Amino acid sequence: MIWKIPLADLKLGEEEKAAVIEVIDSGWLTMGARVKDFELAFAQMLSSPFAFAVANGTVALHTACLALGIKRGDEVIIPSLTFVADANVVVQCGATPVFADIESPDRLTISPEAIERAITPQTRAIMAMHYGGFACDLDKICEIAKRHNLFIIEDAAHAPGSTWNDRKLGTIGNIGCFSFFSNKNMTTGEGGMVVTGDAGLAEKIGWIRSHGMTTLTWDRHQGHAWSYDVRFAGCNYRMDEIRAALGLVQLNKLATNNQRRKELVLHYRKNLLEARNPISIPFSAEDLGTSANHLFVALLPPGIERNAVMSGLKEAGIQSSIHYPPIHQFTYYRSLLQNRNLELPVTEAVAQRLITLPLSAVMGEDQVDEVSERLISILNSQES
Ligand SMILES: *Cc1c(COP(=O)(O)O)cnc(C)c1O
């Protein structure tokens, strides 16, 4: 299907092409100078002491769990309204994901009160996913983590450049994880970053990324080391030079692209709220300037046939999506958690009504108008 207006879109240009060609001409394809430069530049953007480029956002999260020692018998509290990678990596560590509800239909991030209720003696960590680029309530979550001696992993896949009290998201918990998948705010095709302010964790993250080895091929190539020790049963989660070169160019465009997303979100909000229709738009009270505005999400009125709305958009060539089908309702997680008493009323109610509309830094206001008008006319026809 060729969409007239796709959910996410990107335009890579001459700069990205030149950066990739330079890598090919250099004859060094992985974990070299560009990966180092990309890590340094990303760390600098965040004001974080340590950043490790990895193969994707999912392995960034897995690396975070491994570095924090999450293991069999442990529990990690996560929202159910998130991408399934958050739960999968916890299971990959042998631990159990415990789902907590979101705050409200307006604030789609994990609820501190629900976190508190989900804590057991087995709880080791809280995974805080900054939905759409909007920060979780980190004041309360940090306080809870401190009081119960829990780690915080920030899933900042939606939030490169987002802030909380003037600090960058991803740098507030023990470890922050980013994704550079092709539909994210900045992309390397596949890619991710693990950031931390803790030197001990940084050392472990470096080991886990590359087989637990204490030196890398690049160090040996440069004559810094002849051999290596192995300190961890690590993985190969490395990023290559071509992706890092793309990442450096994309990082330079991040602030401009995030600004563009914000303008388009404002335009959507104006269109949809002026129409006096019963759509509501989450995070209504937030300062959009603090968010990377990764998604534009709306809540359809209760009782509206969402499938019909999405089909109506599709007929006009407009792609839409749902972020997210709740994880606890997937077959695997239903059977994993069948003995657990799950209470996720807000997640379950909101998940029926969520719709994600097209948003990208390369969209035009005219396209936002087209999507808004189409959505409003579908809703009007459904109501009558
Ligand atoms: C994209 C995403 C991930 C996973 O990142 P990949 O790079 O696709 O592996 C994890 N969490 C959230 C919230 C995401 O949006």
The ligand as an SDF file (V2000), in Angstrom:
LIG
                    3D

 15 15  0  0  0  0  0  0  0  0999 V2000
   11.0330    1.6170   19.1620 C   0  0  0  0  0  0  0  0  0  0  0  0
   10.8520    1.3230   20.6030 C   0  0  0  0  0  0  0  0  0  0  0  0
   11.6210    0.3610   21.2650 C   0  0  0  0  0  0  0  0  0  0  0  0
   12.5360   -0.5990   20.5710 C   0  0  0  0  0  0  0  0  0  0  0  0
   13.4910   -0.0390   19.7620 O   0  0  0  0  0  0  0  0  0  0  0  0
   14.0380   -0.8470   18.4800 P   0  0  0  0  0  0  0  0  0  0  0  0
   15.1820    0.0170   18.0360 O   0  0  0  0  0  0  0  0  0  0  0  0
   12.9480   -0.9170   17.4850 O   0  0  0  0  0  0  0  0  0  0  0  0
   14.4900   -2.1720   18.9450 O   0  0  0  0  0  0  0  0  0  0  0  0
   11.4450    0.2140   22.6340 C   0  0  0  0  0  0  0  0  0  0  0  0
   10.5590    0.9540   23.3110 N   0  0  0  0  0  0  0  0  0  0  0  0
    9.7860    1.8810   22.7040 C   0  0  0  0  0  0  0  0  0  0  0  0
    8.8340    2.6770   23.5190 C   0  0  0  0  0  0  0  0  0  0  0  0
    9.8920    2.0710   21.3230 C   0  0  0  0  0  0  0  0  0  0  0  0
    9.1000    2.9800   20.7380 O   0  0  0  0  0  0  0  0  0  0  0  0
  1  2  1  0
  2  3  1  0
  2 14  2  0
  3  4  1  0
  3 10  2  0
  4  5  1  0
  5  6  1  0
  6  7  2  0
  6  8  1  0
  6  9  1  0
 10 11  1  0
 11 12  2  0
 12 13  1  0
 12 14  1  0
 14 15  1  0
M  END
$$$$
